[in-house]
Amino acid sequence: MSYAGDTHEYKDGKIIQTIEPGDVHLSPRTGGIANVGYFSGIICQIEHSRLKRTIRAMKGEDTRIDLGEPYVFHRKKTDQQGAATGHLWAYLSYVDQVLRESDDLAAGLALDDQIYRLLGKLWKTPAIHGTMVL
């Protein structure tokens, strides 16, 4: 999740994605290459099985979920995706403030559950896979 800095590019096989500050990039970590200049952001590990369960609980059991592909959720979009991305950034700011007080407080409030729900809210079918290079 790039908060500020340069726009950068992520390549994974035949997929090329442009990631701008504020976007959320969900990558399966399969060896893609990112051309990055300066950026400030957050990198965190997401449990695929937990994210799939959360998405299916929110969107329905028949929702197609392929976490083997990288996805970009754009903050600048004017639809629900853009709003949800903004909510995720705001929530991470709140988590940061809570963690300053106590690690136990963060665990007791199950703050990580809300992160998965916000990622689930971002999920659309079909999602944004990027530009295919032939």
LONUTI-607732 format. One record per residue (C-alpha): residue in three letters; x, y, z. Coordinates in Angstrom, 1 decimal. Last residue first. Layout:
N
residuo/px/py/pz
Ala/X/Y/Z
...
REM end
This chain:
134
residuo/px/py/pz
Leu/1.3/-10.0/-25.4
Val/1.3/-7.7/-22.4
Met/-1.8/-7.8/-20.3
Thr/-2.6/-4.6/-18.5
Gly/-3.8/-4.8/-14.9
His/-5.8/-7.4/-13.1
Ile/-8.6/-5.1/-11.8
Ala/-11.2/-7.3/-10.2
Pro/-13.9/-9.1/-12.1
Thr/-15.7/-9.6/-9.7
Lys/-15.2/-6.9/-7.1
Trp/-13.3/-7.0/-3.9
Leu/-12.8/-3.7/-2.1
Lys/-15.4/-4.6/0.6
Gly/-13.4/-7.8/1.2
Leu/-10.3/-5.7/1.8
Leu/-12.3/-3.7/4.3
Arg/-13.5/-6.9/6.0
Tyr/-9.9/-8.2/6.2
Ile/-8.7/-5.0/7.8
Gln/-11.7/-5.1/10.2
Asp/-10.6/-8.5/11.4
Asp/-7.1/-7.2/12.1
Leu/-8.4/-4.8/14.7
Ala/-9.6/-7.7/16.9
Leu/-10.3/-5.2/19.7
Gly/-8.4/-7.4/22.2
Ala/-5.5/-7.8/19.8
Ala/-5.1/-4.0/19.4
Leu/-5.5/-3.4/23.1
Asp/-2.8/-6.0/23.9
Asp/-0.4/-4.1/21.6
Ser/-1.0/-1.0/23.7
Glu/-1.2/2.8/23.5
Arg/0.9/3.4/20.4
Leu/-0.9/0.5/18.7
Val/-4.2/2.3/19.1
Gln/-2.9/5.3/17.1
Asp/-1.5/3.1/14.3
Val/-4.8/1.2/14.1
Tyr/-6.6/4.6/13.6
Ser/-4.2/5.5/10.8
Leu/-4.8/2.0/9.3
Tyr/-8.6/2.7/9.5
Ala/-8.2/5.9/7.5
Trp/-6.2/4.1/4.8
Leu/-8.8/1.3/4.6
His/-11.6/3.9/4.4
Gly/-9.9/5.6/1.5
Thr/-9.7/2.3/-0.3
Ala/-13.4/1.7/0.4
Ala/-14.3/5.0/-1.1
Gly/-12.3/4.4/-4.2
Gln/-13.8/0.9/-4.6
Gln/-17.3/2.3/-4.0
Asp/-17.0/4.5/-7.0
Thr/-15.1/7.7/-7.6
Lys/-11.8/6.0/-8.4
Lys/-8.7/7.8/-7.0
Arg/-8.0/5.2/-4.4
His/-7.4/2.5/-7.0
Phe/-7.5/-1.2/-6.0
Val/-4.7/-3.1/-7.7
Tyr/-4.7/-6.9/-8.0
Pro/-2.0/-9.5/-8.5
Glu/-3.0/-13.0/-9.6
Gly/-2.9/-16.2/-7.5
Leu/-5.5/-14.7/-5.2
Asp/-8.3/-16.0/-7.5
Ile/-11.7/-15.6/-5.9
Arg/-14.9/-16.4/-7.7
Thr/-17.9/-15.6/-5.5
Asp/-20.3/-18.5/-5.2
Glu/-20.3/-18.5/-1.4
Gly/-21.7/-15.0/-1.3
Lys/-20.2/-11.4/-1.2
Met/-19.6/-10.8/2.5
Ala/-19.0/-14.3/3.8
Arg/-17.3/-15.2/0.6
Ile/-14.9/-12.3/0.9
Thr/-14.1/-13.1/4.6
Arg/-13.5/-16.8/3.9
Lys/-11.2/-15.8/0.9
Leu/-9.3/-13.3/3.1
Arg/-8.8/-15.9/5.8
Ser/-7.5/-18.5/3.3
His/-5.2/-16.0/1.7
Glu/-3.6/-14.8/4.9
Ile/-2.4/-11.2/4.3
Gln/1.2/-10.1/4.9
Cys/1.8/-6.4/5.3
Ile/3.6/-3.7/3.4
Ile/2.8/-0.1/4.4
Gly/3.6/3.0/2.5
Ser/6.2/5.6/1.6
Phe/7.5/5.7/-1.9
Tyr/10.6/6.8/-3.7
Gly/11.6/5.1/-7.0
Val/10.0/1.7/-7.5
Asn/10.1/-0.6/-10.5
Ala/8.4/-3.7/-9.0
Ile/9.2/-7.2/-10.2
Gly/6.9/-10.2/-9.7
Gly/8.3/-13.3/-8.0
Thr/5.1/-15.1/-7.0
Arg/4.3/-12.8/-4.0
Pro/0.5/-13.2/-4.4
Ser/0.2/-9.4/-4.7
Leu/-2.5/-7.1/-3.4
His/-1.8/-3.5/-4.3
Val/-3.9/-0.8/-2.5
Asp/-3.7/2.6/-4.2
Gly/-3.0/5.8/-2.2
Pro/0.1/6.7/-4.2
Glu/-0.2/5.3/-7.7
Ile/0.4/1.7/-8.8
Thr/0.6/0.9/-12.5
Gln/0.2/-2.7/-13.2
Ile/1.8/-4.9/-15.8
Ile/0.7/-8.5/-16.3
Lys/2.5/-10.9/-18.7
Gly/4.6/-12.5/-16.0
Asp/4.3/-10.3/-12.9
Lys/5.3/-6.7/-13.5
Tyr/4.6/-3.9/-11.0
Glu/5.0/-0.3/-12.0
His/5.5/2.8/-9.8
Thr/3.9/6.1/-9.2
Asp/6.3/8.1/-7.0
Gly/5.8/9.1/-3.5
Ala/3.0/8.8/-1.0
Tyr/0.8/6.2/0.6
Ser/1.8/3.1/-1.3
Met/0.0/0.0/0.0
REM end
